[in-house]
């Protein structure tokens, strides 16, 4: 009897992640026909259909989802073994997939040079998403939640300090006591903060303003304020690189607690420990405006 071939599962896992043969072929840098052939060989050998062939492409089956989760777990364990063996020889090398929400990247990016200078053997892959979780493929990621999953390692980063902001024209009109059609409130419902349209962060002086614009991301809110569309709330860390934004009122700690997350099996990988400690140290810098006020 032919023994199992890990390479078959590597091809299967790539299709499961990409959702298509073409996407898996691009990831593996092989011809799509090779991916199709390896997937079909695996299904014939184990006698289980892992994907249903639909008119619009492949759809993973229940068996396929279970196998994909187990293969990803095995892959992470193999990566951890590889890292431990290399690190035992004193070589701190390898890649770390880092999940940083897009709104927080501008302030973090300049500090990456310090990590590369301190650990030239560590390569960083920045994943592209608004939010991250255990299924995002990140080795380390920042997650905003009241209750981090108990099976994961969660290190607190604090809660963001926020303030009300206006564009230069609106701020000038406010300062002069002028009435303007642009004097309205812009709500923000962002996964990093939760809903901020409620009164806790609304200055009493502006509580009567009608809500005329609802934004679903910090980037949308920032752009709308810059365009003088009204008054809204932003984390201080996200407004620091926008000279057109004018803070009005006092800053307050608000929003969801932020955590640096990783999987339990990654506890043994020293390069992840090093990047984790570096990131927590950077996040504690005053310009990040995070307060250690957790529930």
C-alpha positions in Angstrom: 0.0 0.0 0.0 1.3 3.4 -0.9 2.0 5.6 2.1 0.4 9.0 2.5 2.0 12.0 0.8 2.2 15.2 2.7 2.6 17.1 -0.6 -0.9 16.1 -1.6 -2.3 17.8 1.5 -0.1 20.8 0.8 -1.8 21.2 -2.6 -5.3 20.6 -1.0 -4.6 23.2 1.8 -3.6 25.8 -0.8 -6.9 25.2 -2.7 -8.8 25.4 0.5 -7.2 28.8 1.4 -7.4 30.3 -2.0 -10.9 29.0 -2.8 -9.9 28.1 -6.4 -7.4 26.0 -8.3 -6.0 29.1 -10.1 -5.4 30.9 -6.7 -3.7 27.8 -5.3 -1.5 27.6 -8.4 -0.4 31.2 -8.0 0.4 30.6 -4.3 2.4 27.4 -5.1 3.9 28.8 -8.3 2.8 25.8 -10.4 0.5 25.2 -13.4 -3.2 25.0 -12.5 -3.4 21.5 -14.2 -0.8 20.3 -11.6 -3.0 21.5 -8.8 -6.1 19.8 -10.3 -4.2 16.5 -10.8 -2.8 16.4 -7.3 -6.2 17.2 -5.8 -8.0 14.5 -7.8 -5.2 12.0 -6.8 -5.7 12.8 -3.2 -9.5 12.4 -3.3 -9.2 9.1 -5.2 -6.7 7.7 -2.8 -8.7 8.5 0.4 -12.1 7.9 -1.2 -13.6 11.1 0.0 -14.8 14.1 -1.9 -13.1 17.2 -0.5 -14.6 19.7 -3.0 -17.9 19.7 -4.9 -17.5 20.7 -8.5 -20.0 23.5 -9.2 -20.7 25.5 -12.3 -19.1 28.6 -10.7 -16.1 26.7 -9.3 -15.1 24.6 -6.3 -17.1 24.4 -3.1 -15.4 22.8 -0.1 -17.4 20.0 1.5 -17.9 19.3 5.2 -15.2 16.7 5.1 -13.0 19.2 3.3 -13.4 21.8 5.9 -12.5 19.4 8.7 -9.4 18.1 6.8 -8.4 21.7 6.0 -8.5 22.7 9.7 -6.4 19.7 10.7 -3.9 20.2 7.9 -3.4 23.9 8.8 -2.8 22.7 12.4 -0.2 20.2 11.3 1.4 22.8 9.1 1.8 25.2 12.0 3.2 22.4 14.2 5.8 21.6 11.5 6.7 25.3 11.2 7.1 25.4 14.9 9.4 22.4 14.9 11.5 23.8 12.1 11.8 27.1 14.0 12.8 25.5 17.3 15.5 23.4 15.6 17.0 26.4 13.9 16.7 28.6 16.9 18.5 25.9 19.0 21.5 26.5 16.8 21.4 30.2 17.7 19.9 31.3 14.4 16.9 33.5 14.9 15.5 33.4 11.3 12.2 33.0 9.5 9.0 34.8 8.6 6.4 36.3 10.9 2.9 37.0 9.4 1.7 40.1 11.3 -1.9 41.2 11.3 -2.1 45.0 12.0 -5.4 46.7 11.2 -5.0 49.1 8.3 -6.0 52.2 10.4 -3.0 51.5 12.7 -0.3 50.9 10.1 0.8 54.5 9.4 2.2 55.0 12.9 3.7 51.5 13.2 5.4 51.4 9.8 8.3 53.7 10.6 9.3 51.5 13.6 9.7 48.4 11.5 13.3 49.5 10.7 14.2 49.1 14.3 13.1 45.5 14.3 15.0 44.7 11.1 18.1 46.3 12.6 17.8 44.3 15.8 16.9 41.0 14.2 18.1 40.9 10.5 17.1 37.2 10.2 13.4 37.8 10.8 11.2 38.7 7.8 7.9 40.4 8.3 4.8 39.7 6.2 2.1 42.4 6.7 -1.3 40.9 6.1 -3.9 43.2 4.4 -7.2 43.5 6.2 -9.3 45.8 8.4 -9.5 43.3 11.3 -7.9 39.9 12.1 -8.7 36.7 14.0 -7.5 33.2 14.4 -8.6 32.3 10.9 -6.7 35.1 9.2 -3.4 33.3 8.7 -1.5 35.6 11.0 1.1 34.4 13.5 0.6 37.5 15.6 -2.3 39.8 15.2 -4.1 42.8 16.9 -7.7 42.1 17.8 -10.2 44.5 19.4 -12.6 42.6 21.6 -14.0 42.6 25.1 -13.4 38.9 25.6 -10.4 37.3 23.7 -10.7 33.6 23.0 -9.5 31.5 26.0 -7.7 29.0 23.8 -5.4 31.8 22.4 -2.6 33.7 24.0 -3.8 37.3 24.6 -1.5 40.1 25.7 -3.2 43.4 26.6 -2.3 46.6 24.6 -4.8 48.9 26.2 -7.7 51.0 24.9 -7.3 53.9 22.4 -7.6 57.5 23.5 -10.0 59.4 21.3 -11.2 62.9 20.7 -13.7 64.9 18.7 -12.3 66.3 15.4 -13.3 68.7 12.8 -11.8 69.9 9.5 -10.1 73.3 9.4 -13.1 75.2 8.0 -15.6 73.7 10.5 -13.2 74.2 13.4 -12.7 77.9 12.4 -16.5 78.3 12.3 -16.9 76.7 15.7 -14.2 78.9 17.2 -15.9 82.0 15.7 -19.4 80.9 17.0 -20.8 80.8 13.5 -23.7 78.7 12.4 -23.1 76.5 9.5 -25.0 73.9 7.5 -22.0 71.7 8.0 -22.4 71.5 11.7 -23.6 68.0 12.0 -22.4 64.8 13.6 -20.8 61.9 11.8 -21.2 58.5 13.5 -18.5 55.9 13.4 -19.1 52.1 13.7 -15.6 50.6 13.3 -14.6 47.1 14.5 -11.6 48.6 16.3 -13.8 50.8 18.5 -17.3 49.5 18.4 -20.2 51.9 18.0 -19.3 55.5 18.9 -22.5 57.3 18.0 -23.7 57.0 21.6 -23.3 59.9 24.1 -20.2 58.8 26.1 -17.8 60.5 23.8 -20.1 63.3 22.5 -19.3 66.6 24.1 -22.5 68.1 25.6 -22.0 71.2 23.5 -22.6 69.1 20.4 -25.1 66.6 21.7 -28.0 68.3 19.8 -26.3 68.0 16.4 -28.2 65.6 14.0 -26.4 62.5 12.7 -26.2 63.1 8.9 -23.4 60.7 8.0 -22.7 57.1 9.2 -19.2 55.8 8.5 -18.1 52.2 8.8 -14.3 52.6 9.1 -11.8 55.0 10.7 -10.5 55.7 7.2 -14.0 56.8 6.0 -14.4 59.0 9.1 -11.0 60.6 8.7 -11.7 61.5 5.1 -15.1 62.9 5.8 -13.8 65.1 8.6 -10.9 66.3 6.4 -13.5 67.3 3.8 -15.3 69.5 6.4 -18.5 67.4 6.3 -19.0 67.7 10.1 -17.8 66.7 13.5 -16.8 63.2 14.5 -14.7 61.0 16.8 -11.3 59.5 15.9 -8.6 57.7 17.9 -5.7 60.1 18.4 -3.3 57.5 17.0 -5.1 57.6 13.6 -5.3 61.4 13.4 -1.6 62.1 14.1 -0.5 62.2 10.4 -3.4 64.4 9.2 -2.6 68.1 9.6 -6.0 69.1 8.4 -7.7 67.6 11.4 -8.4 69.8 14.4 -9.1 68.3 17.8 -11.9 69.9 19.7 -12.6 69.1 23.4 -10.6 66.8 25.6 -9.3 63.4 24.7 -10.8 60.4 26.5 -10.2 56.7 26.6 -12.8 54.9 24.6 -13.5 51.9 22.4 -12.8 48.2 22.7 -9.7 46.8 24.5 -6.9 45.9 22.0 -5.0 42.6 22.4 -1.9 41.1 20.8 -3.0 37.6 19.9 -1.2 34.4 19.0 -2.0 30.7 19.0 -0.9 28.5 22.0 1.4 26.3 19.9 3.4 29.4 18.9 4.5 29.9 22.5 7.6 27.8 21.7 8.7 29.8 18.7 11.3 32.3 19.9 11.1 34.6 16.9 7.4 35.2 17.6 8.3 35.9 21.2 10.9 38.5 20.1 8.4 40.2 17.7 5.7 40.1 20.3 7.9 41.9 22.9 9.0 44.4 20.3 5.5 45.2 19.3 4.2 45.6 22.8 7.2 47.9 23.6 6.4 50.0 20.5 2.7 50.1 21.4 3.5 51.5 24.8 5.1 54.6 23.4 3.3 57.9 24.2 2.5 58.7 20.6 0.4 55.6 20.2 -2.1 57.1 22.8 -3.2 53.8 24.2 -4.2 53.6 27.9 -4.0 50.4 29.9 -7.6 50.6 31.0 -9.2 47.1 30.5 -12.5 45.7 31.8 
